[in-house]
Amino acid sequence: MSGCSYGSQCPKCGAEMCCYSNYKPYDVVSGQCLECGFYYYTTETRMTLEEVNELRKEADFPLLEQLRQQTD
């Protein structure tokens, strides 16, 4: 089994949240508060070269001509 459920304190109202994390087939973390309705869900995505270079410019890093090839 690659995922697990757990409880966590809601950052919005302090109640107990129902949370879940999983790493197969992709990383995802989610949580929902059944008291105030707060909900979060993360997914994996990829920034464009322009978005990466904008962040690199703000951090005073050299700009890239292309993104590094990713392995799956």
Secondary structure by P-SEA (a helix, b strand, c coil): cccccccccccccccbbbbbbbcccbbbbbccccccbbbbbbbbbcccaaaaaaaaaaaccccccccccccc
